[in-house]
Amino acid sequence: MMRPMAAPSTYDCDILVVGTGPAGLVAALAMARAGFATIAAGPPVVPERDTRTTALFTGSVALLKNLGLGARLAPAMVPMTGLRLIDDTGGLWRAPEILFRAEELGLEQFGINIDNAALNRALLAAAREQAGLRLIEDTVASDFQSDDKAISVRLAAGGTISARLVVGADGRGSLCRREAGIGIETSPYPQSAIATRFRHTRAHEGISSEFHRPPGPLTTVPLLGKESSLVWVETPEEARRLMALNDAAFIETLDERLQGLLGAVSAIGPRASFPLVRMTASRLGARRVALIGEAAHVIPPIGAQGLNLGLRDIATLAELATQSRRLGADIGGPAVLNAYDTERRSDIATRSAMVDTLNRSLISDFLPLHLVRGAGLHVLNTLPWLRRLVMREGLHPSGRVPELMRS
């Protein structure tokens, strides 16, 4: 006799987070700790598969600590105490090397750099222990159904989740964005980035270094001991050539590019390459769906803005949802989604434009643009008040800071 098949599960919650990467897990933790019944749905998390690292500024570090992750993450956090800019454009007029130090702002550090694997392990462990948060290891299917009270989402393996708000943390190819009917503006760059990590013989002293080169920036960020992470931007053709090199040849080439800054490169980790693109969603929320992280915005890996922007999305959305609940309003309604879009739009547009301008000033053949960039670096090197202003704005936008990001 055949056994009857179990009926598909039906889940009800306040907030469904779609995506279980770093942004999704942080969003789920933030919502659950705010008292919302929360579900996070996505493919199984395998931390060791992510060999990248992430630089987080002070506000982002404060958010993680406020979510109770400080002790879990402390052993893997590497302080970033300085940022060095090096003009390696090869022009006739070379801008001076600039070293920004956190102590100029009265800070011990600008933030931290951390292995994504360590970050993912800590987030996953915290999510499994968090009261009010359920993890479902399954992807969601298309055809979201929403009305004036809730939104219903199907799971790929069967079952349905009903929520008042869906948080789309499902990356640049976001299903949530498509289901909400939100368009995107995409601008590809004639560049690709290579990401890896390497060991070196000279101490980095907690300083991140950014070489400004015609194909794009080459950036090193400190890791534990004499090790740094690397984001190396090149033309797509050169990136493919570099990726095809064996480790010894790649190390030799990297040694030349670093000009002895960190001594000799002694070992290299796994390499990954990806095309550079700028992408912005036309809205950050609609039809009970709010977009965060790369579902909402993608910018080149310059100035460590990516996940920091996403964490500000999360802190803002959590605050608005909490305020809405306090007023007895609909946490997934148009008022919350419109307020979220309004609050985040300026920060996203400013950071995206800043990174775009710097990147294009490097790859452009227009000489006056290079002169303007060089002159700007000269001014930064000579005016302390302007240096401090630029550093503060680089760490976080001026204006109100969401409560979750306050120390």
VMD Tcl script that draws the C-alpha trace (Angstrom):
set ca {
  {0.00 0.00 0.00}
  {1.33 3.43 -0.96}
  {1.73 5.93 1.84}
  {-0.07 9.24 1.33}
  {2.24 12.11 0.43}
  {2.65 14.78 3.09}
  {0.89 18.03 2.34}
  {3.19 20.92 1.40}
  {4.10 23.05 4.40}
  {2.56 26.49 4.85}
  {4.44 29.13 6.85}
  {3.24 32.46 8.16}
  {5.56 35.24 9.28}
  {5.92 38.98 9.52}
  {8.98 39.22 7.30}
  {10.44 36.85 4.71}
  {14.06 37.46 3.72}
  {14.88 35.91 0.33}
  {18.59 35.18 0.14}
  {21.01 33.70 2.68}
  {24.24 35.47 1.76}
  {25.79 37.95 4.21}
  {23.23 40.68 3.47}
  {20.29 38.28 3.77}
  {21.44 36.75 7.06}
  {22.18 40.17 8.57}
  {18.73 41.38 7.50}
  {17.06 38.29 9.00}
  {18.93 38.73 12.29}
  {18.09 42.43 12.44}
  {14.39 41.81 11.85}
  {14.16 38.90 14.30}
  {15.99 40.82 17.03}
  {13.53 43.68 16.47}
  {10.75 41.26 17.41}
  {9.41 40.34 13.98}
  {8.57 36.72 13.21}
  {11.12 36.18 10.45}
  {11.93 33.51 7.87}
  {15.12 33.46 5.78}
  {14.90 31.29 2.67}
  {17.72 30.44 0.28}
  {20.15 27.74 -0.84}
  {22.19 25.99 1.87}
  {25.02 28.19 3.13}
  {28.50 26.68 2.67}
  {30.84 29.30 4.20}
  {34.06 27.72 2.94}
  {33.04 28.23 -0.69}
  {33.44 31.99 -0.33}
  {37.17 32.75 -0.41}
  {36.75 36.54 -0.69}
  {37.12 39.14 2.06}
  {35.02 42.18 2.95}
  {36.06 45.58 4.29}
  {33.53 47.05 6.72}
  {33.48 50.63 8.00}
  {32.80 51.68 11.60}
  {29.01 51.92 11.21}
  {28.84 48.44 9.71}
  {31.01 47.05 12.51}
  {28.70 48.71 15.05}
  {25.68 47.06 13.38}
  {27.24 43.60 13.63}
  {28.14 44.16 17.27}
  {24.62 45.43 18.01}
  {23.31 42.15 16.56}
  {25.41 40.25 19.11}
  {28.11 39.15 16.66}
  {31.08 40.97 18.20}
  {32.55 38.04 20.14}
  {32.02 35.60 17.25}
  {33.75 37.86 14.74}
  {36.51 39.38 16.89}
  {39.19 36.74 16.13}
  {38.80 37.26 12.37}
  {38.56 41.07 12.37}
  {41.65 42.87 11.05}
  {41.71 46.62 11.83}
  {42.15 49.06 8.94}
  {44.02 52.04 10.37}
  {44.99 53.81 7.17}
  {44.30 54.22 3.46}
  {47.11 54.93 1.00}
  {46.42 56.32 -2.50}
  {49.21 55.90 -5.06}
  {49.18 57.54 -8.49}
  {50.40 54.84 -10.88}
  {48.89 56.30 -14.05}
  {52.27 56.93 -15.67}
  {51.35 60.50 -16.61}
  {53.79 63.39 -16.93}
  {52.32 65.03 -13.84}
  {52.19 62.49 -11.02}
  {49.98 63.27 -8.05}
  {51.53 62.85 -4.60}
  {51.04 59.70 -2.56}
  {48.37 60.30 0.07}
  {48.03 58.44 3.36}
  {44.82 58.93 5.31}
  {45.06 57.79 8.93}
  {42.14 57.04 11.23}
  {43.81 58.96 14.05}
  {43.24 62.17 12.05}
  {39.53 61.73 12.89}
  {40.23 60.71 16.48}
  {39.49 57.07 15.59}
  {41.49 53.94 16.27}
  {40.48 52.50 12.90}
  {38.38 53.19 9.81}
  {36.87 49.73 10.11}
  {37.90 46.13 9.66}
  {38.61 43.57 6.95}
  {37.30 40.05 7.43}
  {37.27 36.71 5.64}
  {33.86 36.12 4.09}
  {34.04 32.49 5.25}
  {34.44 33.61 8.88}
  {31.67 36.19 8.46}
  {29.32 33.63 6.92}
  {30.04 31.06 9.65}
  {29.29 33.57 12.39}
  {26.10 34.79 10.71}
  {24.85 31.26 10.09}
  {25.51 30.17 13.69}
  {23.79 33.28 15.05}
  {20.81 32.81 12.74}
  {20.34 29.20 13.86}
  {20.28 30.31 17.49}
  {18.16 33.45 17.08}
  {14.68 33.28 18.61}
  {11.94 34.22 16.18}
  {14.02 33.32 13.11}
  {13.47 30.22 10.96}
  {15.97 29.19 8.27}
  {14.56 27.35 5.25}
  {17.14 25.84 2.90}
  {15.18 26.16 -0.32}
  {14.91 28.67 -3.15}
  {11.72 30.58 -3.85}
  {9.76 30.23 -7.08}
  {8.29 32.91 -9.32}
  {4.70 34.20 -9.25}
  {4.54 36.16 -5.98}
  {0.96 36.94 -4.98}
  {0.27 40.10 -2.96}
  {-2.76 42.03 -1.76}
  {-3.45 44.79 0.76}
  {-2.66 42.50 3.70}
  {0.12 40.04 2.78}
  {2.33 38.55 0.11}
  {2.51 34.84 -0.69}
  {5.65 33.14 -2.03}
  {6.06 29.54 -3.19}
  {9.10 27.42 -2.40}
  {10.79 25.50 -5.19}
  {10.48 22.18 -3.32}
  {6.84 22.79 -2.40}
  {5.17 24.80 0.29}
  {4.14 28.41 0.67}
  {5.27 31.32 2.83}
  {2.90 34.15 3.66}
  {4.45 37.38 4.94}
  {3.60 41.02 5.38}
  {6.94 42.12 3.90}
  {9.49 40.41 1.66}
  {13.09 41.59 1.85}
  {14.85 40.85 -1.43}
  {18.48 39.97 -0.65}
  {18.88 37.68 -3.65}
  {21.64 39.47 -5.54}
  {22.05 41.24 -8.83}
  {19.85 38.76 -10.74}
  {17.09 39.24 -8.13}
  {13.86 37.31 -8.62}
  {12.28 39.53 -5.96}
  {13.05 42.61 -8.04}
  {11.43 41.10 -11.12}
  {8.37 39.91 -9.21}
  {7.92 43.41 -7.74}
  {7.97 44.85 -11.26}
  {11.00 47.03 -10.50}
  {13.25 47.95 -13.41}
  {17.01 48.41 -13.38}
  {19.49 50.70 -15.08}
  {22.69 48.88 -16.02}
  {25.99 50.32 -17.24}
  {28.79 47.83 -17.97}
  {32.43 48.93 -17.79}
  {35.21 47.80 -20.15}
  {36.90 46.19 -17.16}
  {37.11 42.98 -15.16}
  {38.33 42.48 -11.60}
  {40.49 39.71 -10.20}
  {39.96 38.93 -6.52}
  {42.34 36.84 -4.43}
  {44.57 36.96 -1.36}
  {48.33 36.76 -1.02}
  {51.13 36.49 1.50}
  {53.98 39.00 1.57}
  {57.23 39.57 3.44}
  {56.66 43.10 4.75}
  {54.04 44.05 7.37}
  {51.02 45.96 6.04}
  {50.64 47.88 9.35}
  {46.86 47.86 8.97}
  {47.02 50.09 5.88}
  {44.95 49.48 2.76}
  {46.68 50.63 -0.43}
  {45.04 51.65 -3.71}
  {47.15 52.02 -6.87}
  {45.41 54.25 -9.41}
  {46.28 52.79 -12.82}
  {44.91 53.46 -16.35}
  {43.08 50.08 -16.57}
  {41.56 50.68 -13.11}
  {42.61 50.49 -9.45}
  {44.66 47.75 -7.83}
  {43.78 47.53 -4.13}
  {45.30 45.61 -1.23}
  {43.48 45.30 2.10}
  {45.13 43.95 5.29}
  {44.41 40.47 6.61}
  {45.85 38.62 9.61}
  {49.64 38.55 9.81}
  {51.58 39.24 6.64}
  {48.65 38.57 4.34}
  {46.39 40.87 2.32}
  {43.39 40.56 0.07}
  {43.61 41.85 -3.49}
  {41.18 43.40 -5.97}
  {42.96 43.99 -9.28}
  {41.03 45.75 -12.05}
  {42.17 45.28 -15.65}
  {40.79 45.20 -19.17}
  {38.82 41.99 -19.80}
  {41.55 40.71 -22.13}
  {44.33 41.30 -19.60}
  {42.24 39.81 -16.80}
  {41.77 36.63 -18.84}
  {45.53 36.49 -19.48}
  {46.32 36.92 -15.78}
  {43.79 34.29 -14.78}
  {45.43 31.82 -17.19}
  {48.89 32.26 -15.63}
  {50.22 29.67 -13.22}
  {50.81 30.81 -9.65}
  {54.51 31.54 -10.12}
  {53.92 33.75 -13.16}
  {50.99 35.53 -11.49}
  {53.12 36.21 -8.37}
  {55.92 37.62 -10.54}
  {53.49 39.98 -12.30}
  {51.87 41.05 -9.02}
  {55.31 41.74 -7.53}
  {55.97 44.17 -10.38}
  {52.63 45.93 -9.93}
  {53.10 46.38 -6.17}
  {56.54 47.94 -6.66}
  {57.90 46.45 -3.43}
  {55.25 48.11 -1.26}
  {54.68 44.93 0.80}
  {58.03 43.30 0.17}
  {57.98 40.16 -1.94}
  {54.81 38.20 -2.67}
  {55.40 34.73 -1.22}
  {52.14 32.88 -1.94}
  {48.82 33.39 -3.71}
  {45.33 32.07 -2.94}
  {42.51 30.96 -5.26}
  {41.68 33.53 -7.93}
  {38.26 34.63 -9.18}
  {37.38 37.10 -11.93}
  {34.19 39.01 -12.66}
  {33.11 41.83 -15.03}
  {32.55 45.30 -13.62}
  {29.10 46.81 -13.90}
  {27.09 49.62 -12.37}
  {23.45 48.79 -11.67}
  {20.70 50.68 -9.85}
  {17.09 49.65 -9.29}
  {14.51 52.25 -10.35}
  {12.83 51.87 -6.96}
  {13.83 50.15 -3.75}
  {10.39 48.80 -2.94}
  {7.01 47.91 -4.44}
  {4.22 45.32 -4.00}
  {5.34 44.43 -0.44}
  {8.91 43.80 -1.59}
  {11.89 45.86 -0.34}
  {15.26 45.43 -2.05}
  {18.59 45.47 -0.22}
  {22.23 44.99 -1.19}
  {23.02 43.89 -4.73}
  {19.35 43.31 -5.51}
  {19.08 47.12 -5.29}
  {22.51 48.41 -6.37}
  {25.78 47.12 -7.78}
  {28.90 49.29 -8.06}
  {32.54 48.51 -8.92}
  {34.68 47.21 -6.03}
  {36.32 50.58 -5.39}
  {36.41 52.28 -2.00}
  {34.84 49.28 -0.21}
  {31.32 50.63 -0.67}
  {29.42 47.45 -1.67}
  {28.34 45.59 1.47}
  {28.56 48.76 3.56}
  {25.80 50.23 1.39}
  {23.77 47.05 1.83}
  {24.12 47.14 5.61}
  {22.87 50.73 5.65}
  {19.87 49.49 3.62}
  {19.18 46.90 6.32}
  {19.56 49.28 9.27}
  {17.23 51.81 7.64}
  {14.57 49.26 6.66}
  {14.59 47.64 10.12}
  {14.14 51.04 11.73}
  {11.26 52.00 9.43}
  {9.50 48.65 9.95}
  {9.85 49.01 13.73}
  {8.44 52.55 13.64}
  {5.54 51.37 11.48}
  {4.69 48.57 13.93}
  {4.85 51.01 16.84}
  {2.26 53.18 15.07}
  {0.06 50.18 14.27}
  {0.66 50.65 10.54}
  {1.35 48.11 7.78}
  {5.06 47.15 7.78}
  {4.87 46.13 4.10}
  {2.59 48.90 2.91}
  {3.34 51.75 0.49}
  {4.14 54.22 3.27}
  {7.06 52.14 4.56}
  {8.33 51.25 1.08}
  {8.15 54.88 -0.09}
  {9.94 56.10 3.04}
  {12.63 53.46 2.57}
  {13.17 54.48 -1.05}
  {13.36 58.16 -0.08}
  {15.82 57.61 2.78}
  {18.23 55.41 0.84}
  {18.09 56.98 -2.62}
  {20.52 59.86 -1.96}
  {23.20 57.71 -0.27}
  {23.12 55.11 -3.04}
  {23.21 57.72 -5.82}
  {26.07 59.63 -4.17}
  {28.25 56.55 -3.59}
  {27.55 55.18 -7.05}
  {28.41 58.51 -8.71}
  {31.57 58.88 -6.61}
  {32.88 55.45 -7.55}
  {31.84 55.91 -11.19}
  {33.63 59.27 -11.46}
  {36.86 57.94 -9.94}
  {36.81 54.84 -12.13}
  {36.13 56.75 -15.35}
  {38.80 59.32 -14.51}
  {41.32 56.46 -14.60}
  {40.21 54.73 -17.79}
  {39.45 57.88 -19.79}
  {41.94 59.17 -22.41}
  {40.71 62.74 -21.82}
  {43.81 64.56 -20.50}
  {41.97 67.42 -18.69}
  {40.13 64.84 -16.62}
  {43.45 63.37 -15.46}
  {44.70 66.86 -14.60}
  {41.57 67.54 -12.52}
  {41.95 64.24 -10.66}
  {45.63 64.91 -9.99}
  {44.93 68.46 -8.82}
  {42.25 67.14 -6.48}
  {44.73 64.75 -4.89}
  {47.24 67.60 -4.46}
  {44.59 69.67 -2.68}
  {43.65 66.74 -0.43}
  {47.29 66.35 0.51}
  {47.65 69.98 1.59}
  {44.35 70.92 3.28}
  {43.80 69.01 6.57}
  {40.18 70.16 6.98}
  {39.31 68.86 3.49}
  {41.09 65.57 4.20}
  {38.99 65.09 7.34}
  {35.77 65.96 5.48}
  {36.53 63.46 2.72}
  {37.42 60.75 5.24}
  {34.21 61.26 7.23}
  {32.07 61.21 4.09}
  {33.89 58.10 2.88}
  {33.06 56.24 6.10}
  {29.37 57.11 6.20}
  {27.01 59.67 4.66}
  {26.36 62.89 6.50}
  {22.99 63.15 8.20}
  {21.01 60.78 10.36}
  {22.61 57.47 11.28}
  {20.21 54.52 11.82}
  {20.11 53.33 15.42}
  {21.53 49.89 14.56}
  {24.69 51.54 13.23}
  {25.42 53.60 16.33}
  {28.12 52.42 18.70}
}
mol new
graphics top color blue
foreach p $ca { graphics top sphere $p radius 0.5 }
foreach p [lrange $ca 0 end-1] q [lrange $ca 1 end] { graphics top cylinder $p $q radius 0.2 }
display resetview
